[in-house]
Amino acid sequence: MPQMIKGETGEWEIVIGMEIHAQVIANSKLFSGAATEFGAEPNSQVSLVDAAMPGMLPVLNKKCVEQAVRTGLGLNSKINTRSVFARKNYFYPDLPQGYQISQFEDPIVGEGKIEIDLPGGSVKEIGITRLHLEQDAGKSIHDQSPDKSFVDLNRSGCALMEIVSEPDIRGPEEATAYLSKIRMIVRYLGTCDGNMDEGSMRADVNISVRKPGDEYGTRAEVKNVNSLKAVQQAIEYEARRQVEILEDGGSVDQETRLWDPNKMETRSMRSKEEAHDYRYFPDPDLLPLEFSSEWVEEIKQTLPELPDEKKHRFMGNYGLSPYDASVLIAERARADYFETVAKEGGDAKLSANWVINELLGILNKNEKTLAESPISAQQLGSLIKLIVDNTISGKIAKDVFAEMFESGKDADAIVEEKGLKQVTDTGAIEAIIDEVIAENSGQVEAYRGGKDKLFGFFVGQVMKKSQGKANPAMVNELLKKKL
């Protein structure tokens, strides 16, 4: 359901389109051989092409083209085997050429669509308008000196994929679900690392409001929002701001705004020029980019199983709920980990519970990533196997799990060392039950007199005497007979 804003004149609908800038994973830049690693000394990864020295000509990086095609395929989009690079002219201190090489009328990837997962297990399709390749600008730094700004050109010329959505998104929840899904897809594909805190993925969010059923309103673009939380907060603030303006009889300006996370507000940056004001024209230094559909097919054959396919397979093959499947496919490594656990443990649903609730819970608490987990997928699978074949109870398994996390030891070794094997010998359990009955004759009489709730008391006593090792199902069954 679209998220509405309640105003004084009734409900308003939020309409959102997003432009996501994703930095391409490649060892060198889009048109030069300079390195692209994050965190290098300022201006240490700048070639003469990136610095726009006179006479320097761009040479297209084939790897970046391949990554863009790969991403387009992952977004179920049309791949254009002919595209054109254009110059987008604007002047900014960290743009050495005075123009950005981008794509305008003929992008490398055309229309497509992806599914987003919403709370409650519902799914919605969001249209992709296009994906085009462009070079990034440098970075202006304003906080190093009280009276000077500095420019770092390391990022200048890095390859970006700009992924433009249709205005199909309705509200902050859908926007964060969309951004998360795009991030998940590019990470699965290995085309962008999705690290928003490092700036390798950021979003421009176009926001407008309207009365349900009306024409689209005037949009404001909030630039360079760099976290899921900031996207949500910026939309909530900006939509509310626009509703207040309209309800006061004013009109919304088409403009570019910035999100200020400290003041928790958007503020005006510049009035929005229409695209043709950038004076786009085909770059005279670059021929149109042409490749064969056979090459696209070759790339298609190398694609991994993507998140949506994986989610549907987990639900179909393993009988998982949409929620559990969505949590497990959120990262490719997590999905692979789960599959190894399920294969080793022999019970997919139990494996999913343990990965989601126990493992991710303890990793989160200890601020560790899955890659840093002291328990391997095989080890967790072996623990689950011990529960499945009744060697240990689920309760004891939790203690074993905690010990595994601390020591890195295998479950079998801990169970053996501490003598934790479950008692499944009927005679041994009966002997404990007899003791409990003999010691609690008053409660036995009360139970037989109709106090059914006392059954739990007897189960507790038997488990206590067996130090938690008696098989709970057997205890229940034998106790009922004896009582």
DAZIQUI-V294783 format. One record per residue. N is the residue number from 1. OMEGA is omega in radians with two decimals (* if undefined). BURIAL is 1 if it has 16 or more other ideal C-beta (glycine too) atoms within 10 Angstrom, else 0. Layout:
# DAZIQUI-V294783
n={N | N}
omega={OMEGA | OMEGA}
burial={BURIAL | BURIAL}
This chain:
# DAZIQUI-V294783
n={1 | 2 | 3 | 4 | 5 | 6 | 7 | 8 | 9 | 10 | 11 | 12 | 13 | 14 | 15 | 16 | 17 | 18 | 19 | 20 | 21 | 22 | 23 | 24 | 25 | 26 | 27 | 28 | 29 | 30 | 31 | 32 | 33 | 34 | 35 | 36 | 37 | 38 | 39 | 40 | 41 | 42 | 43 | 44 | 45 | 46 | 47 | 48 | 49 | 50 | 51 | 52 | 53 | 54 | 55 | 56 | 57 | 58 | 59 | 60 | 61 | 62 | 63 | 64 | 65 | 66 | 67 | 68 | 69 | 70 | 71 | 72 | 73 | 74 | 75 | 76 | 77 | 78 | 79 | 80 | 81 | 82 | 83 | 84 | 85 | 86 | 87 | 88 | 89 | 90 | 91 | 92 | 93 | 94 | 95 | 96 | 97 | 98 | 99 | 100 | 101 | 102 | 103 | 104 | 105 | 106 | 107 | 108 | 109 | 110 | 111 | 112 | 113 | 114 | 115 | 116 | 117 | 118 | 119 | 120 | 121 | 122 | 123 | 124 | 125 | 126 | 127 | 128 | 129 | 130 | 131 | 132 | 133 | 134 | 135 | 136 | 137 | 138 | 139 | 140 | 141 | 142 | 143 | 144 | 145 | 146 | 147 | 148 | 149 | 150 | 151 | 152 | 153 | 154 | 155 | 156 | 157 | 158 | 159 | 160 | 161 | 162 | 163 | 164 | 165 | 166 | 167 | 168 | 169 | 170 | 171 | 172 | 173 | 174 | 175 | 176 | 177 | 178 | 179 | 180 | 181 | 182 | 183 | 184 | 185 | 186 | 187 | 188 | 189 | 190 | 191 | 192 | 193 | 194 | 195 | 196 | 197 | 198 | 199 | 200 | 201 | 202 | 203 | 204 | 205 | 206 | 207 | 208 | 209 | 210 | 211 | 212 | 213 | 214 | 215 | 216 | 217 | 218 | 219 | 220 | 221 | 222 | 223 | 224 | 225 | 226 | 227 | 228 | 229 | 230 | 231 | 232 | 233 | 234 | 235 | 236 | 237 | 238 | 239 | 240 | 241 | 242 | 243 | 244 | 245 | 246 | 247 | 248 | 249 | 250 | 251 | 252 | 253 | 254 | 255 | 256 | 257 | 258 | 259 | 260 | 261 | 262 | 263 | 264 | 265 | 266 | 267 | 268 | 269 | 270 | 271 | 272 | 273 | 274 | 275 | 276 | 277 | 278 | 279 | 280 | 281 | 282 | 283 | 284 | 285 | 286 | 287 | 288 | 289 | 290 | 291 | 292 | 293 | 294 | 295 | 296 | 297 | 298 | 299 | 300 | 301 | 302 | 303 | 304 | 305 | 306 | 307 | 308 | 309 | 310 | 311 | 312 | 313 | 314 | 315 | 316 | 317 | 318 | 319 | 320 | 321 | 322 | 323 | 324 | 325 | 326 | 327 | 328 | 329 | 330 | 331 | 332 | 333 | 334 | 335 | 336 | 337 | 338 | 339 | 340 | 341 | 342 | 343 | 344 | 345 | 346 | 347 | 348 | 349 | 350 | 351 | 352 | 353 | 354 | 355 | 356 | 357 | 358 | 359 | 360 | 361 | 362 | 363 | 364 | 365 | 366 | 367 | 368 | 369 | 370 | 371 | 372 | 373 | 374 | 375 | 376 | 377 | 378 | 379 | 380 | 381 | 382 | 383 | 384 | 385 | 386 | 387 | 388 | 389 | 390 | 391 | 392 | 393 | 394 | 395 | 396 | 397 | 398 | 399 | 400 | 401 | 402 | 403 | 404 | 405 | 406 | 407 | 408 | 409 | 410 | 411 | 412 | 413 | 414 | 415 | 416 | 417 | 418 | 419 | 420 | 421 | 422 | 423 | 424 | 425 | 426 | 427 | 428 | 429 | 430 | 431 | 432 | 433 | 434 | 435 | 436 | 437 | 438 | 439 | 440 | 441 | 442 | 443 | 444 | 445 | 446 | 447 | 448 | 449 | 450 | 451 | 452 | 453 | 454 | 455 | 456 | 457 | 458 | 459 | 460 | 461 | 462 | 463 | 464 | 465 | 466 | 467 | 468 | 469 | 470 | 471 | 472 | 473 | 474 | 475 | 476 | 477 | 478 | 479 | 480 | 481 | 482 | 483}
omega={3.09 | 3.12 | -3.09 | 3.02 | 3.10 | 3.08 | 3.13 | -3.09 | 3.13 | -3.04 | 3.08 | 3.12 | 3.10 | 3.11 | -3.03 | 2.93 | -3.10 | 2.98 | -3.12 | 3.09 | -3.11 | 3.14 | -3.07 | 3.02 | 3.09 | -3.08 | 3.12 | -2.98 | -3.03 | -3.08 | 3.12 | -3.11 | -3.11 | -3.10 | -3.06 | -3.06 | 3.12 | 2.98 | 3.13 | 3.09 | -3.13 | 3.08 | 3.11 | -3.12 | -3.05 | 3.08 | 3.13 | 3.10 | -3.12 | -3.12 | 3.10 | 3.09 | -3.08 | 3.06 | -3.13 | -3.09 | 3.12 | 3.03 | -3.01 | 3.14 | -3.07 | -3.13 | -3.13 | 3.10 | 3.14 | -3.14 | 3.12 | 3.11 | 3.12 | 3.14 | 3.11 | 3.12 | 3.12 | 3.13 | -3.14 | -3.03 | 3.12 | 3.10 | 3.12 | -3.08 | 3.01 | 3.08 | -3.03 | 3.04 | -3.11 | 3.04 | 3.10 | -2.96 | 2.94 | -3.01 | -3.11 | -3.03 | -3.08 | 3.07 | -2.95 | -3.07 | -3.01 | 3.01 | 3.10 | 3.05 | -3.07 | 3.02 | -3.05 | -3.05 | -3.07 | -3.13 | -3.12 | -3.12 | -3.13 | -2.99 | 3.10 | 3.11 | 3.04 | 3.08 | 2.97 | -3.13 | -3.11 | 3.13 | -3.14 | 3.05 | 3.14 | -3.06 | 3.10 | 3.10 | 3.06 | -3.14 | 3.03 | 3.13 | -3.05 | 2.91 | 3.05 | 3.13 | 3.05 | 3.10 | 3.12 | 3.02 | 3.05 | -3.08 | 3.06 | -3.10 | -3.01 | -3.01 | -3.12 | -3.08 | -3.12 | -3.05 | 3.13 | 2.95 | 3.13 | 3.13 | 3.06 | -3.08 | 3.13 | -3.08 | -3.09 | 3.12 | 3.07 | -3.10 | 3.05 | 2.90 | 3.05 | -3.11 | -3.05 | -3.14 | 2.92 | 3.11 | -3.05 | -3.01 | -3.08 | 3.03 | -3.05 | -3.13 | 3.13 | -3.13 | -3.14 | 3.10 | 3.14 | -3.13 | 3.11 | -3.09 | 3.11 | -3.13 | 3.13 | -3.10 | -3.10 | 3.09 | 3.07 | -3.07 | -3.08 | -3.12 | 3.07 | -3.09 | 3.05 | -3.11 | -3.06 | -3.13 | 3.10 | 3.11 | -3.12 | 2.93 | 3.10 | -3.02 | 2.90 | -3.04 | 3.10 | -3.01 | 2.98 | 3.09 | 3.10 | 2.97 | -3.11 | 3.11 | 3.14 | 3.01 | 3.07 | 3.09 | 3.09 | -3.05 | 2.96 | -3.13 | 3.08 | -2.97 | 2.90 | 3.09 | -2.89 | 2.98 | 3.13 | -3.11 | -3.13 | 3.10 | -3.12 | -3.09 | -3.12 | 3.14 | -3.12 | -3.11 | -3.03 | 3.14 | 3.12 | 3.13 | -3.11 | 3.12 | -3.13 | 3.12 | -3.08 | -3.12 | 3.07 | 3.11 | 3.14 | 3.07 | -3.12 | 3.09 | 2.99 | -3.04 | 3.05 | -3.12 | 3.09 | 3.04 | 3.10 | -3.07 | 3.13 | 3.13 | -3.13 | 3.11 | 3.00 | 3.06 | -3.02 | -3.14 | 3.07 | 3.08 | -2.99 | 3.05 | 3.02 | -3.05 | -3.06 | 3.08 | 3.08 | 3.13 | 3.08 | 2.88 | -3.11 | -3.11 | -3.08 | -3.13 | -3.05 | 3.07 | 3.00 | -3.12 | 3.14 | 3.05 | -3.03 | 3.09 | 3.08 | 3.13 | 3.11 | -3.14 | 3.10 | -3.14 | -3.12 | -3.12 | -3.09 | -3.09 | 3.05 | 2.99 | -3.04 | -3.01 | -3.09 | 3.11 | -3.11 | -3.13 | -3.11 | 3.11 | 3.13 | 3.14 | -3.09 | -3.05 | -3.04 | 3.13 | -3.12 | 3.08 | 3.10 | -3.12 | -3.11 | 3.14 | -3.13 | 3.14 | -3.05 | -3.12 | -3.08 | 3.06 | -3.10 | -3.11 | 3.14 | 3.14 | 3.13 | 3.13 | -3.13 | -3.09 | 3.10 | 3.13 | -3.09 | -3.12 | -3.10 | -3.03 | 3.07 | 3.10 | -3.01 | -3.08 | 3.11 | 3.12 | 3.13 | 3.12 | -3.10 | 3.14 | -3.05 | -3.00 | -3.05 | -3.02 | -3.11 | 3.11 | -3.08 | 3.10 | 3.14 | -3.13 | -3.11 | -3.14 | 3.09 | 3.05 | 3.12 | -3.14 | -3.12 | -3.08 | 3.10 | 3.12 | 3.13 | 3.13 | 3.12 | -3.14 | 3.14 | 3.09 | 3.13 | 3.11 | -3.13 | 3.11 | 3.13 | 3.10 | -3.08 | -3.12 | 3.04 | 3.08 | 3.07 | 3.10 | 3.10 | -3.12 | 3.13 | 3.14 | -3.13 | 3.08 | 3.13 | -3.13 | 3.14 | 3.11 | 3.11 | -3.11 | 3.14 | -2.95 | -3.07 | -3.12 | 3.07 | 3.13 | -3.12 | -3.09 | -3.12 | -3.13 | -3.13 | -3.12 | -3.01 | 3.12 | -3.03 | -3.08 | -3.11 | 3.09 | 3.10 | 3.12 | -3.08 | -3.11 | -3.11 | -3.14 | 3.13 | -3.13 | 3.12 | -3.14 | 3.13 | 3.12 | -3.11 | -3.13 | -3.13 | -3.08 | -3.04 | -3.06 | 3.14 | -3.13 | 3.13 | -3.13 | -3.13 | 3.13 | -3.12 | 3.11 | 3.04 | 3.14 | -3.05 | -3.07 | -3.13 | -3.12 | 3.13 | 3.11 | -3.13 | 3.13 | -3.14 | -3.13 | -3.13 | -3.12 | 3.14 | -3.13 | -3.12 | -3.09 | 3.08 | -3.03 | -3.12 | 3.12 | -3.02 | -3.12 | 3.13 | -3.14 | -3.14 | -3.08 | -3.08 | 3.14 | -3.13 | -3.12 | -3.05 | -3.08 | *}
burial={0 | 0 | 0 | 1 | 1 | 0 | 1 | 0 | 0 | 0 | 0 | 1 | 1 | 1 | 1 | 1 | 1 | 1 | 1 | 1 | 1 | 1 | 1 | 1 | 1 | 1 | 0 | 1 | 1 | 1 | 1 | 1 | 0 | 1 | 0 | 1 | 0 | 0 | 0 | 0 | 0 | 0 | 0 | 0 | 1 | 1 | 1 | 0 | 1 | 1 | 1 | 0 | 0 | 0 | 0 | 1 | 0 | 1 | 0 | 1 | 1 | 0 | 0 | 1 | 1 | 1 | 1 | 1 | 1 | 1 | 1 | 1 | 1 | 1 | 1 | 1 | 1 | 0 | 1 | 1 | 0 | 0 | 1 | 1 | 1 | 1 | 1 | 1 | 0 | 0 | 0 | 0 | 0 | 1 | 1 | 1 | 1 | 0 | 1 | 1 | 1 | 1 | 1 | 1 | 0 | 1 | 1 | 1 | 1 | 1 | 0 | 1 | 0 | 1 | 1 | 1 | 1 | 0 | 0 | 0 | 0 | 0 | 0 | 1 | 0 | 1 | 1 | 1 | 1 | 1 | 1 | 1 | 1 | 1 | 1 | 1 | 1 | 1 | 0 | 0 | 0 | 0 | 0 | 0 | 0 | 0 | 0 | 0 | 0 | 0 | 1 | 1 | 1 | 1 | 1 | 1 | 1 | 1 | 1 | 1 | 1 | 1 | 1 | 1 | 1 | 0 | 1 | 1 | 1 | 1 | 1 | 1 | 1 | 1 | 1 | 1 | 1 | 1 | 1 | 1 | 1 | 1 | 1 | 1 | 1 | 1 | 1 | 1 | 1 | 0 | 1 | 1 | 1 | 1 | 0 | 1 | 0 | 0 | 1 | 1 | 1 | 1 | 1 | 1 | 1 | 1 | 1 | 1 | 1 | 1 | 0 | 0 | 0 | 0 | 0 | 0 | 1 | 1 | 1 | 1 | 1 | 1 | 1 | 0 | 1 | 1 | 1 | 1 | 0 | 1 | 1 | 1 | 1 | 1 | 1 | 1 | 1 | 1 | 1 | 0 | 1 | 1 | 1 | 0 | 0 | 1 | 0 | 0 | 0 | 0 | 0 | 1 | 0 | 0 | 1 | 1 | 1 | 0 | 1 | 0 | 0 | 0 | 0 | 0 | 0 | 1 | 0 | 0 | 0 | 0 | 0 | 1 | 0 | 0 | 0 | 0 | 0 | 1 | 0 | 1 | 0 | 1 | 1 | 0 | 0 | 1 | 0 | 0 | 1 | 0 | 1 | 0 | 0 | 0 | 0 | 1 | 0 | 0 | 1 | 0 | 0 | 0 | 0 | 0 | 0 | 1 | 1 | 1 | 0 | 1 | 1 | 0 | 1 | 1 | 0 | 0 | 0 | 1 | 0 | 1 | 0 | 1 | 0 | 1 | 1 | 1 | 1 | 1 | 1 | 1 | 1 | 1 | 0 | 1 | 1 | 0 | 1 | 1 | 1 | 0 | 1 | 1 | 0 | 1 | 1 | 0 | 1 | 1 | 0 | 1 | 1 | 1 | 1 | 1 | 1 | 1 | 0 | 1 | 1 | 1 | 0 | 1 | 1 | 0 | 0 | 0 | 0 | 0 | 0 | 0 | 0 | 0 | 1 | 0 | 1 | 1 | 1 | 0 | 1 | 1 | 1 | 1 | 1 | 1 | 1 | 1 | 1 | 0 | 0 | 0 | 1 | 1 | 1 | 0 | 0 | 1 | 1 | 0 | 0 | 1 | 1 | 0 | 1 | 1 | 1 | 0 | 0 | 0 | 1 | 1 | 1 | 0 | 0 | 1 | 1 | 0 | 0 | 0 | 0 | 1 | 0 | 1 | 1 | 0 | 0 | 0 | 0 | 0 | 1 | 0 | 0 | 1 | 1 | 0 | 0 | 1 | 1 | 0 | 0 | 1 | 0 | 0 | 1 | 1 | 0 | 0 | 1 | 0 | 0 | 0 | 0 | 0 | 0 | 1 | 0 | 0 | 0 | 1 | 1 | 0 | 1 | 1 | 1 | 0 | 1 | 1 | 0 | 1 | 1 | 1 | 1 | 1 | 0 | 1 | 1 | 0 | 0 | 1 | 1 | 0 | 0 | 0 | 0}
